[in-house]
Amino acid sequence: QTRHTWRAELPALAAAGFRSCAPDQRGYSAGARPEGIDSYRTELLVADALAIADSFGAERFHVVGHDWGGALAWFIAAHHAERVYSLSVISRPHAAAFVAAMRDDPDQPHRSRHHPAFQKPEATDNLLADNAAPLRRAMAHGAVPDADIDAYLATLGERDALDAAVNWYRAIGSSQLQPAETPPVSVPTMFV
């Protein structure tokens, strides 16, 4: 996800006295877009986030995430609780809970059907077909605010950026940090 997601929240956090940062995650910025699926393994994404905190001199921090950023936030809090004051996640359950829902809830595989679709080698081509019509449809109808769709397409409409974004899905199986094995989180947590 990109920093654009948090453009309204950052000034409010600053006004409340918080020093905050909303980076483009690995792959979403041309300056941080390594090649290859293995470059998007979860442990590397966690290391990126910790390196950003380190660059701010933050030994401990509050972590907030949405969607994939939320998945990453759960991993950070679960595996590096000593670094995290609190965790807030929007729209993404704990990784082990998500795996359980995929296994036990007959509707969840349908709701998450994009996961296996994005893992396919042809995912990028499929999403960019017809002037990115499938990608636009995925963002329509409230999934992404209408005013933000063009900003997301400016990034994800680029083949390399979209390929990097779907590499997050593709790398799940090769990551050392497996969702089903994610330990419980011990820090104060809010899930929305």
Helices and strands as residue ranges (DSSP letters): G 3-6, H 9-15, G 30-32, G 37-40, H 42-55, E 61-66, H 68-79, G 81-83, E 84-90, H 95-104, H 108-111, H 114-119, H 123-139, H 146-156, H 159-170, G 172-174, G 179-181, E 189-191
